[in-house]
């Protein structure tokens, strides 16, 4: 009879050990799940910010391309010559203020 009781006790100990191991595994998986969920949220926020920055840079690139095209036109060249170099076209009338002496 002692042999039978020993076997039952060993079986109960084995079941308890298996339950403890399963609980440890479940706790480990739960902690890992929480960690991955937080990492996912952080990554999602980062992706959103980067997409906004990408959109802004694409708009900036488009603006710069349009500006580059404009700078290649005769209108821009004439405007720049008038403003920076004080050049005039033939037939333009210029008005000069009187200089105070």
Buried (B, 14 or more C-beta within 10 A) or exposed (E): EEEEEEEEEEEEEEEEEEEEEEEEEEEEEEEEEEEEEEEEEEEEEEEEEEEEEEEEEEEEEEEEEEEEEEEEEEEEEEEEEEEEEEEEEEEEEEEEEEEEE
